[in-house]
Each structure stands twice: as structure tokens, then as C-alpha cells.
Amino acid sequence: MVSDTTRNWLTVPDLADRLGMTISKVRKLIEEGSLLATRRDGVLSVPEVFIVDEAPMSELKGTIVVLHDSGFSNDEMMEWMLEPEDSLGAAPIDALLAGRKAEVRRIAQALG
């Protein structure tokens, strides 16, 4: 269970409102791996930092695929994305936001 309380989290209905789409469309983005979600207090939620320019961060999907292929569960992926990674000197999501996609994916692949 991810306990990151320093980031803002959006429930699926809140995210649907923010992105101007239906709840079922948001759930489809999660199911197809364009977004990563976890249950927080029993409610499926997405970290707000995964949303860039009112859409799921484009670099997220490929990174989720690499982590999934490395054997990570959804909760493990979420924890890895949000917690500081020593080899990056930052949380992987923050490194992705800084344009370090290749480095993040290389490290994710090495974890497998």
C-alpha cells in the first residue's frame, strides 16, 4: 500500500471531471496501462502528478509496461514511481517530469 501523503491524489470520478471524460473512459485508461491507480482508503485513486496538460503523462504508459514486464504488481509500480530512487536521485515520476525517460526505463528494466 502506497502511503505517500505528500502528493495530491484524485479519485476516478474527480479525474474524469478534470479530464472531461466519463468514469468508464478513465477506468479504461487504467485497464490498458495508460494510467496507474491504487486504492487509498478503499477508493481507487491516481496521483495528480501523473496528469500533464490535462492528460495522462505520455511517458507513463511505456514505463508501466517495463515495470509490468519486470514482474511488478500495480501497488509495487505505484510505490516505485513515487518513492525516491537512489540511482536517480529523485522519485522516478519526478525524473520522468524532468525529461529523463530513458534513464527511468533503463533502471526499471534492470530491476526485473
N, C-alpha and C positions, 0 to 999 in steps of 0.2 A: 504494500500500500504506500502510495506516494504521500508524504506529509509536508510537501513544500508549501509553506504558508506565506512566502514572500512574493509569490506571483498571483495575479488575478486569474480566477477561473470562471468559465462561462458554462452554464448548463446547456444542454442541447436546445431547449426552447429559446433561451437567451441568444445563443449563437445563431439560430435560424432567423430570429428577428434582426440581429445585427447584419447578417449577410443577405437579408432579403430573400430567403428561400424557405421552403417548407421543412418541417421537422424530419419528414421522411427523406428528403434530399440530404440533410446533414447526416442522418444515420447512414445513408448510402456512402457518403464520403468517408465515414469512419469504417464501414464494412470493406470498402475497396482499398483502404490503406492510404487515402489522401490526407486523412487526419487521424490523430491518435487521441483516444479518450480513456478515462479511467473513472471508476466510481469513487466519489468523495461523499462521505456520509450517506451512502446508498444512492446517490444521484450521479448519473453519467455526466461527466464534465470534461471540458477541453481547456488547457491553459490558453489564456488570451494571447500570449506571446507567439502561439502557432498561427495567428492570423496577421497577415501583412497586406496592406492596401485592400482591406475588406474581402480577403480571400485566404484560403489555406496557403501557407508558405509553400512555394513551388518546390523548394529543396527537401521538404519534409517527406514526400512520398518515396523517393528513392532511398532516403536514409532509413525509413521504416522497413523497406524491402530488405536492405542489407542487414539490419538488426534481426528481422524475422528469419532470414536465411542463416544467421549466426546462432539461432536457437533461442532468442529472447522471447519471453511472454510479453503481452501488452503492458502489464504492470512494470516488468523489468525494463522495457523500452522507455516507458514514461520516466522512470526513476533515472535511467542513464541520460536521457535527454536533458533533464532539469538539474541534476546534481553536478557540482564541479568535477571535471575530469582532469586529473593531474597532467596528463600528457598534452592537453590542450591549453591548460592554464585558465580554463573557463568552463562553464556548462556547455555541452555540445550545442544546445539550441542557441546560446549566445554566440558561439563560434559560427554557426550557420548564418545568423543575422549579420555577422561581420564579413560574410563572403568566403568563409573557409570550408566550403562544401567538400572538396576533395580530401582535405585533411581529416574532417569528421568521419567521412565514409571509410577512409583507409583504417582509421583507428577502430571503427565499429566492426569492420571486416576482420581485423586482427583478433578481436575478442572471441570469435567463433571457434 
